[in-house]
Amino acid sequence: MAGTASDPHPTQPHLEPAPTGHPAYTETLPCTPESAPAARRLIRQALGAWALDGLADDACLVAGEMVANACRHTRSPLIRVSVTRLDGTRVEIAVTDRSRALPARKPAAPDALDGRGLLLVDAVAARWGADPQRWGKRVWAEVRAA
């Protein structure tokens, strides 16, 4: 598990092989809004290792919104954040939680302070979706270089 804001020595994300032949970085985090910065750090670390820094802003926006959605709409104690290099210009970001409820884009009221997360993901990601799992779901988004 990753370190917390009060932990001066946070753990390193887990590096594992992925079916694409490229490494995937994963980290299990508490399902709290405070995990969004840790998810963004994971994304930046992976993109830096793969020399895909140009994707960082979009990928971090997507990851932050997906983490926020998982924390807001599920009762999962933990989430799993992963980033996988699909090829030299594309990465997949995924957030896995224990809720079986699939996300759905809903229009936000013009004066609402929230409710635009999936609209942002849809605008920034090349594509995104959610895969039901036996024990929950995996929400993913693909970010590509322009």
Buried (B, 14 or more C-beta within 10 A) or exposed (E): EBEEEEEEEBEEBBEEEBEEEBBBBBBBBBBBEEBBEBBBBBBBBBBEEBEBEEBBEBBBBBBBBBBBBBBEEBEBEBBBBBBBBBEEBBBBBBBBBBBEEEBEEEEBEEEEEEEBBBBBBBEBBEEBEBEEEEEBBBBBBBBBEE
